[in-house]
Amino acid sequence: MTFDVIIVGGGFAGHAAAMQLGRARRRVLLIDASRPRNRFANASHGFLGMDGVPPDEILATFRNQLSAYESVVQITGEAIGTSAFEGGFRVAMGDGEVLAARRVVLAGGVRDRLPDIQGLKERWGKTVLHCPYCHGYELDEAPIGVLGESPMAFHQAMLVRDWGPTTLFTQGRLDLTQDQRVALSDRDVSIEETPVTALLGKGDALDAVRLSDDRQCNIAGLFVASKTEVVGDLAKNLGCRFEDGPTGQFIATNEQQQTSVPGTFAAGDAAAPMSNATLAAAAGVKAGAGAHFSLIFNAKGTA
């Protein structure tokens, strides 16, 4: 069976794309590897209508609502390869099955590459965070740290000061200009040049960080501009163009979320320089509608 559209990725973007196509009564296959980026968080925040709801409950709601559309098939599995043929695309699954569709939507997301600091990875998504809009409010104006792993840390420190007293840890290698130091001072952001070597606290709570000179700095949350990479090689296999973002490369798309490869669309964190659940869902809507439009008009526009 050849589907109209195969969607790879069962997060906010993938489900949103599938719903648009299901409502158009198109034959759709949604492939979900069940490893969402936000699986480490206890609750999702900032997504209107679902604020404070655990991510797995949100995804269960997505799956349940999508099941009402008979033309949409949902499966759990991992897509490991893609290739184009005349009139469509093949998607190879990890179990050896090969599926076909006239269009493909890549919504597999990104993975975070975190600094190798004792106690950091196990707190990711709980007290080690990447987005203040998603998690800053819950810190309740307690002391906050920003880890200076990239030039983005300056902007992050300037921003998160609105959520609590902030310290920027330069790790001894973030080269701040004099103007940046003045700007941080004007925002009452402290600068600590001694590197962080460990995070301290019971369980996934964060009470303090230990510095390389054995001093401790009390904080309740640590923001990290993690480096990101697109999950899997599907976009690369197809020859999609990438662009450089502040944390890593992302798949380039046009206004309809079509990639540089005609018939291939991308949405969500893998296709945007900024990660946000609302933006991912909106991009999924655009990708679903764009794929539907191309099925009717055979659109050839590319990113």
N, C-alpha and C positions, 0 to 999 in steps of 0.2 A: 504493500500500500504506500502510495506517495501522499504525504500530507501537503496541505497548502503552506503551512509554516511550522518549522521546528523552533522552539524556544529553548535555549540552553541556559538554565539558571532559574531557581525557584524562589528568589527573594522578592523584594518590593517591585523591582522593575519587571522581572519575568512574569509575575502574576498579573501585573497591570496590563502588560502587552497581551497576555493570553485572554484576559477578559474582553478587551476591545474586539479581538478577532473572534472569540466565541459568540459575542453578541452580533457579529456579522455572519454567524453560522458557517464560519470557515473551519475546515478540518485542521486542528492544531494539536501538536504534541508538545507538552511541557516536560522537560527533563530536569529533575531536581536531585543534586548530589547530597542534599541535606547537611551542608556545612556552611550556613550563612555567616557572614562576617561578624554579625552582632550576637552570635551564640554565647559569647563570654559575658554579656551584660545581663544583669538581673531584670532590668526594665528598659523599655524604649521610651524616649522622651522627645517631645517636639513634633511628633506626627499627629496632626489634628484628628481628634476622635479616638485615638489610641494612646494618649499620653499616660505613661506610667504602667502600661501593660507589658508583661514579659514577652520577649521576641517570639518564643515558641507558640504562645497563645495567638499572637497576631498572625503568624504563618498558618496556624490551624484554621483561623477564620478565613484567610485567603483561600486555602484549599477547599474548605467547605462551600464557600460561595461560588468558587469556580466549578465545583462538581455539578452545579445546576445546569451547566451548558453541555449538552450531550455531544457536541462536536469537538469538545476539548478532552484530550486524553492526558492524564497525569501519571508519570512513572518516576520511580526513584532509581537513580543510576548515575554513572559518570560518563560523559562524552569525552573521548580521548583524541578524536581526530575529525577533521572536516576536509572535504574536497568538492570541487565544482564539476558538474557535467552539463551537457547541453540541456538546458531547460530547468536546471535545479542544482541541488546540493545533496551530498551524502554526509551523514554523521555516523562515525564509528563509535560504538559503545565499548566500555571496559569488558563486558562479557562476551564480546565478539560479534554481537548483532550489528548490522549496518542498516540505517534508516535513511529515508529519502524525503525531501520536501522541495517545493518550488522556491521557498524563501527561508532564510535563517535569521533569527534574532539572537544575538550574543548578549546574555545578561548574567554571566557567571561571576561577576564581581572581581574584587581584588583581595590579596592577602597582605597582611601587615608584617613587615620585618622589623623586629624590635631590638633595641640596644641590649647587649649582653651584660646586664647588671643584676647582681644577686637580689632576688625577691621581686623583680619587675614583671616577668612574664605571667606569674601566677596571679597577679593583681590586675592584669589587663582587662579592661571593660568594667571594672568595679571601682578601684581607687587610682588606677593608672589609666588615663583617659586621653582621647584625641580631640574631642569637640566640646567646648564649653556650653554651646547651645543645647546639646544633648544631655549633658551630665553636670554642668556647673552649678545649677540651682540647688541640687541636692547636697552640695558641700556646705550649704548653710552659712556662707561667708567665713568659713574657717580658713586658716592659712593654706596657701596654694603654692606649688612649685611648678616651674616650667623647665624641662630638660633641654639644654642647648645642643641638640644633635645636628642641627642644620640652621641655615640663615633664617628659616621660617620661625625659629624660636623667638626672635625679636618681636615679630608681629603677634605671635601667640601671647607673649608676656604682656604686651601693650593691651591686648584684648581681654585676657582673663582677669585683669585687675578689677574689672567690674563685678567679679564673683567672689572676691576676697583678697586679703593682703597677699601679695605675690612676691616670690623670689625667683629670679632667673639664674639657673645654674649653668654657667658657660662651659662646664667640663674642661676648662683650661684651654679650649681650642676654638670657641666661638669668637670671632674677631669683630667686636663691636666698634663702630665709628664713634667719634666724639659726639656727633649730633644724635646718634642713637642712645648714647649714655645719658645725654641731657634729656631726651624725650622720656626715657625710662624713669629718670629722677623726677620729672614733672608729673609722672603718673604714680609716684610713690612706689615704684617697683625696685626692690633690692637686687643687687647683683652679687652673686657668689662665684668666685673664680675657681675655688678648690673643687675637684671632681667628686661627684656622687659615686660611691662604691657599693652601697647596699640600701635596700628599703627595709624599714623596721615596722613591726606591728603584728598583732595576733591574727592568724588566718589571712583573709584578704583585706583586712583593715590596714590603714596606713597611719602611723603615728609620727614617723620621722624618717629622715634619710641620714645615713652615715657618710661622712666625707673622708677623703683619703688621708687626712691628718687626724682622723678619729673623732673629730667633732660631730655633733648631731644637730640637725636643723628640724624643728617640729613643723610638719605639714600634714594635712588631711587628704590631699589629692595631688597627683603629679600629672601634668599634661605633657604629652610626648607627640611631636610631629613625626609619626612613624613613616618609614619609607614603604611604599606600596608597589606591588607588581600584579599585573593582570593574571588571574588564575588560568592556568592551562595555555596551550599553544594554538587554540582554534583560530583566533584572529590572524596569527602569524602564518598558519598553514594556508589560509585563504589569500594572503598577501595584503591584508588591510593596512592602511597607513596609520601610524601612531604619532602622537604629539607629546612633547615634554610638559609635565605639570609640576607643581611645587613639591610633590612628594614622590613622583615617579611618572612613567609613561602611561598614557591612556589612549584608547581607540578613538581616532578622529571620526566625527560624523557631521552631517549637514543638518539643516533645520528639521528634517523628517527622521533624524537619527539613522540615516543610511550611511554606511561606511564608504570607503573608496572603492569597494568591490560591489558592483551592481547586484541587487537582490539580497545583500547582507546588511542587516541592521544591528545596532548595538545600543545598549541602554544601561543605566545604573552606574555604580562606582567605576566599572571598567571603562566607561566612555565619558568620563567627566573629570575635570581637575578638582572639583569640590565634592566631598562625600556628604550626603544628607538623605535621609529616608524619603522625605517629601519630594525632593528633586529626583530621586531614583524612580519613584512611582510615576511622577509626571513624565519623565523621559520614557518610561515603559509604555505609557499611553500613546506618546508620539510615535514610538517604534512600532507598536501594534497597528496604529492607524496608517503609518507610512508603508508598512508591509502590505496592508490591505489595499491601499491606493495603488501600489506597484503591481499587484496581482490583476487589477482591473485595467490599468493604463500602461502596464509594462514600462514604468518609469525607469530611466537610465541615469538620472542625476546622481552624482557621487560627492563625497566630502572632499 
